Amino acid sequence: MKLLKLLVLTLLVSMLTSCYSVRLRNVNGAPQLDPFSDRDDYYRGMAVVEKDTVINMKLTSKDFTYLIKEEELCESGKLNMVEYRNTFGSVLLSAVTFGRKRKVKIKYVCEKPRN
């Protein structure tokens, strides 16, 4: 019984510590606005692009570059804000595949085009 409680506690702590998000924001410039956005979170009123994908890497790779393609939502082609989110599921997938597959959740806001 004591071993089970310790196992559950360890699992709970690892789940809580593996979930985090990092937000990088440009101080020069303004985010591109979206007046039709109905979000209630940090990105309220901004034109947000969300990417949820799995990256396949080789075991010998040290880094990976994810290319952001031009889209209609990003008129200026410049990024104002980028958020990277890591979850317990993505850490677990990376551990099971020995780092070859990584689940990535990215949100970014483009910079407002200058007139």
C-alpha positions as CSV (number, residue, x, y, z in Angstrom):
1,M,0.0,0.0,0.0
2,K,2.8,2.4,0.9
3,L,4.6,1.5,-2.4
4,L,1.4,2.3,-4.4
5,K,1.0,5.7,-2.7
6,L,4.7,6.5,-3.4
7,L,4.2,5.5,-7.0
8,V,1.1,7.6,-7.4
9,L,2.8,10.6,-5.8
10,T,5.8,10.3,-8.0
11,L,3.6,10.1,-11.1
12,L,1.6,13.1,-10.0
13,V,4.7,15.2,-9.4
14,S,6.2,14.2,-12.7
15,M,3.0,15.2,-14.5
16,L,2.8,18.6,-12.9
17,T,6.5,19.5,-13.4
18,S,6.5,18.4,-17.1
19,C,3.7,20.8,-18.1
20,Y,4.9,24.2,-18.9
21,S,4.7,26.9,-21.6
22,V,7.3,29.5,-22.7
23,R,6.1,32.7,-24.3
24,L,8.6,35.0,-26.2
25,R,7.4,38.4,-27.1
26,N,8.9,41.2,-29.2
27,V,8.9,44.6,-27.4
28,N,9.3,46.5,-30.6
29,G,6.1,46.4,-32.7
30,A,2.5,45.6,-32.1
31,P,0.7,42.3,-32.6
32,Q,-1.6,41.8,-35.5
33,L,-5.2,42.2,-34.4
34,D,-8.2,40.1,-35.2
35,P,-11.5,41.9,-34.4
36,F,-13.5,38.8,-35.0
37,S,-11.6,36.7,-32.5
38,D,-13.7,35.3,-29.7
39,R,-10.9,34.0,-27.5
40,D,-11.0,34.6,-23.7
41,D,-7.3,33.8,-23.0
42,Y,-4.1,35.8,-23.1
43,Y,-4.5,36.2,-26.9
44,R,-7.8,37.9,-26.8
45,G,-8.3,40.1,-29.9
46,M,-5.1,38.9,-31.6
47,A,-4.7,36.9,-34.8
48,V,-3.2,33.7,-33.5
49,V,-1.9,30.8,-35.6
50,E,-1.8,27.4,-33.8
51,K,0.3,24.5,-34.8
52,D,0.0,21.0,-33.2
53,T,2.4,18.5,-34.8
54,V,4.8,15.7,-34.2
55,I,8.4,16.2,-35.2
56,N,10.4,13.2,-36.4
57,M,14.1,13.4,-35.6
58,K,17.1,11.1,-36.0
59,L,18.9,9.9,-32.9
60,T,22.1,11.6,-34.1
61,S,20.4,15.0,-34.6
62,K,21.2,17.6,-32.0
63,D,18.7,20.2,-33.1
64,F,15.7,20.7,-35.4
65,T,14.4,23.8,-37.2
66,Y,10.7,24.1,-37.8
67,L,10.0,26.3,-40.7
68,I,7.0,28.6,-40.5
69,K,5.4,29.0,-43.9
70,E,3.8,32.2,-45.1
71,E,0.1,32.2,-44.6
72,E,-2.8,34.6,-45.2
73,L,-3.0,35.3,-41.5
74,C,0.5,36.6,-41.4
75,E,0.6,39.6,-43.7
76,S,3.9,41.1,-42.5
77,G,5.8,37.8,-42.4
78,K,7.3,38.9,-39.0
79,L,6.6,37.3,-35.6
80,N,5.6,39.4,-32.7
81,M,4.9,36.6,-30.2
82,V,5.7,32.8,-30.0
83,E,4.5,30.3,-27.4
84,Y,5.9,26.8,-27.0
85,R,3.9,24.4,-24.9
86,N,5.2,21.2,-23.4
87,T,2.9,18.6,-21.8
88,F,3.3,15.3,-20.0
89,G,2.1,13.5,-23.1
90,S,4.8,15.1,-25.2
91,V,7.5,14.2,-22.7
92,L,6.1,10.6,-22.5
93,L,6.1,10.3,-26.3
94,S,9.7,11.5,-26.5
95,A,10.8,9.1,-23.7
96,V,9.1,6.1,-25.3
97,T,10.6,6.8,-28.8
98,F,14.0,7.7,-27.3
99,G,13.7,11.3,-28.5
100,R,13.0,10.4,-32.1
101,K,9.4,11.8,-32.0
102,R,8.5,15.0,-30.2
103,K,5.0,16.5,-30.0
104,V,5.1,20.3,-30.4
105,K,2.4,22.8,-29.7
106,I,3.2,26.2,-31.0
107,K,1.1,29.4,-31.0
108,Y,2.3,32.5,-32.7
109,V,1.1,36.0,-33.4
110,C,2.4,37.9,-36.4
111,E,3.5,41.5,-36.2
112,K,1.1,44.2,-37.3
113,P,2.1,45.5,-40.8
114,R,3.5,49.0,-40.9
115,N,1.8,51.6,-43.1
